[in-house]
Amino acid sequence: MAKQKLAVVTGASKGIGAAIARRLAADGFHVVLTARTEAGLIETEDAIHAAGGTATIAPVDLLKGEDIDKLGVAIGSRWDKLDLLVLNAATLGSLTPLAHASPKEFETVMALNVTAQWRLIRAFDAMLRKGRGTIVVVTSSVATRAEPYWGPYSASKAALENMAGVYAEEMRALGVNVLVVDPGGTRTAMRARAFPGEDPNSLKTPDTVADAIGAALPGLPAGLSRLKVAKDGTASLLAAA
Ligand SMILES: NC(=O)c1ccc[n+]([C@@H]2O[C@H](COP(=O)([O-])OP(=O)(O)OC[C@H]3O[C@@H](n4cnc5c(N)ncnc54)[C@H](OP(=O)(O)O)[C@@H]3O)[C@@H](O)[C@H]2O)c1
């Protein structure tokens, strides 16, 4: 029997990350679930086990760079290669005029949405090369759109996308692919914080996004590709130029 593939999913305690983790486990991956909230990770793990899948929880605060390095070492000591790294965890910060953002909050948004993502790539680079693996990078439409009041988050997602593109080009010949996913408006805690007056039932569910990602993964082109999930849940996969 083929050895089980390994995936690491960040932000797996709730929302889109939890749904991606459940979908990957259903597709046969052993999934390492990471986020800060242990109770949320256990909830995701329980759902995976109930559906017949396998998972391991690894509570980590991604704002602590050395803990990311330790996570890489711990996973590397148990598994020899990584098939899939899902960079999903992020923070929205406050929606505010750019000049009103507090320095502390600006730095936190950049620290989680950019620096921690780089450090995760760094921590898992060797295992990804060995597995000729894939990185899924969860972005936002505001990465490429100047949306008033979304300054720090928008700047962080733009940096994240560019960094993902650089890594994809560096890895193209080595067989590591990068999929940048724009989930679009999705029924999660982050979305409710951004749009408190919105009816959550008008939004697609995290499972819809996870299913679009799960369906796209087996057929990815080499290098960088992009997946955009529309309001009705349909998804389009584009190979980046
Ligand atoms: N929902 C949308 O409409 C939407 C639209 C476009 C893009 N996105 C993107 O989709 C991704 C998932 O968002 P979501 O809507 O599912 O958000 P969410 O429900 O707020 O979940 C965010 C996840 O990130 C984790 N996280 C936050 N800070 C962390 C930290 N310091 N260390 C470790 N983990 C941390 C949270 O876990 P803990 O709190 O347990 O640590 C949680 O699991 C994000 O990249 C977001 O930018 C979402």
The ligand as a Tripos MOL2 file, in Angstrom:
@<TRIPOS>MOLECULE
LIG
   48    52     1     0     0
SMALL
NO_CHARGES

@<TRIPOS>ATOM
      1 N1        -13.2260   34.4910    5.2010 N.am      1 LIG1
      2 C1        -13.0870   35.2100    4.0980 C.2       1 LIG1
      3 O1        -14.0610   35.7560    3.5680 O.2       1 LIG1
      4 C2        -11.7330   35.3630    3.4710 C.ar      1 LIG1
      5 C3        -11.6620   36.0840    2.2560 C.ar      1 LIG1
      6 C4        -10.4210   36.2210    1.6580 C.ar      1 LIG1
      7 C5         -9.3060   35.6370    2.2260 C.ar      1 LIG1
      8 N2         -9.4080   34.9610    3.4190 N.ar      1 LIG1
      9 C6         -8.1880   34.3320    3.9540 C.3       1 LIG1
     10 O2         -8.4950   32.9790    4.3070 O.3       1 LIG1
     11 C7         -7.6180   32.5440    5.3480 C.3       1 LIG1
     12 C8         -8.4270   31.9310    6.4860 C.3       1 LIG1
     13 O3         -9.2820   32.9250    6.9960 O.3       1 LIG1
     14 P1        -10.6180   32.6080    7.8100 P.3       1 LIG1
     15 O4        -11.6430   33.4780    7.2520 O.co2     1 LIG1
     16 O5        -10.8120   31.1400    7.9130 O.co2     1 LIG1
     17 O6        -10.1860   33.2290    9.2230 O.3       1 LIG1
     18 P2        -10.4890   32.8240   10.7290 P.3       1 LIG1
     19 O7        -11.7780   32.1010   10.8250 O.co2     1 LIG1
     20 O8        -10.2680   34.0640   11.5100 O.co2     1 LIG1
     21 O9         -9.3140   31.7830   11.0500 O.3       1 LIG1
     22 C9         -7.9870   32.2240   11.1230 C.3       1 LIG1
     23 C10        -7.1160   31.0720   11.5520 C.3       1 LIG1
     24 O10        -5.7750   31.5740   11.7470 O.3       1 LIG1
     25 C11        -5.3100   31.1580   13.0170 C.3       1 LIG1
     26 N3         -4.3820   32.1290   13.5980 N.ar      1 LIG1
     27 C12        -4.6120   33.4570   13.8170 C.ar      1 LIG1
     28 N4         -3.5630   34.0100   14.4450 N.ar      1 LIG1
     29 C13        -2.6420   33.0110   14.6420 C.ar      1 LIG1
     30 C14        -1.3750   32.9470   15.2420 C.ar      1 LIG1
     31 N5         -0.8020   34.0250   15.8010 N.pl3     1 LIG1
     32 N6         -0.7210   31.7630   15.2800 N.ar      1 LIG1
     33 C15        -1.2920   30.6540   14.7440 C.ar      1 LIG1
     34 N7         -2.4860   30.6510   14.1360 N.ar      1 LIG1
     35 C16        -3.1710   31.8040   14.0950 C.ar      1 LIG1
     36 C17        -6.5870   31.0470   13.8650 C.3       1 LIG1
     37 O11        -6.3930   30.1270   14.9170 O.3       1 LIG1
     38 P3         -6.1670   30.5120   16.4620 P.3       1 LIG1
     39 O12        -6.9540   31.7470   16.7350 O.co2     1 LIG1
     40 O13        -6.6370   29.2740   17.1460 O.co2     1 LIG1
     41 O14        -4.6800   30.6910   16.5570 O.co2     1 LIG1
     42 C18        -7.5720   30.4540   12.8650 C.3       1 LIG1
     43 O15        -7.4480   29.0530   12.8120 O.3       1 LIG1
     44 C19        -6.8100   33.7800    5.7650 C.3       1 LIG1
     45 O16        -5.5600   33.7480    5.1020 O.3       1 LIG1
     46 C20        -7.6440   34.9360    5.2320 C.3       1 LIG1
     47 O17        -6.8550   36.0720    5.0030 O.3       1 LIG1
     48 C21       -10.6030   34.8120    4.0490 C.ar      1 LIG1
@<TRIPOS>BOND
     1     1     2 1
     2     2     3 2
     3     2     4 1
     4     4     5 ar
     5     4    48 ar
     6     5     6 ar
     7     6     7 ar
     8     7     8 ar
     9     8     9 1
    10     8    48 ar
    11     9    10 1
    12     9    46 1
    13    10    11 1
    14    11    12 1
    15    11    44 1
    16    12    13 1
    17    13    14 1
    18    14    15 2
    19    14    16 1
    20    14    17 1
    21    17    18 1
    22    18    19 2
    23    18    20 1
    24    18    21 1
    25    21    22 1
    26    22    23 1
    27    23    24 1
    28    23    42 1
    29    24    25 1
    30    25    26 1
    31    25    36 1
    32    26    27 ar
    33    26    35 ar
    34    27    28 ar
    35    28    29 ar
    36    29    30 ar
    37    29    35 ar
    38    30    31 1
    39    30    32 ar
    40    32    33 ar
    41    33    34 ar
    42    34    35 ar
    43    36    37 1
    44    36    42 1
    45    37    38 1
    46    38    39 2
    47    38    40 1
    48    38    41 1
    49    42    43 1
    50    44    45 1
    51    44    46 1
    52    46    47 1
@<TRIPOS>SUBSTRUCTURE
     1 LIG1         1 GROUP 0 **** ****
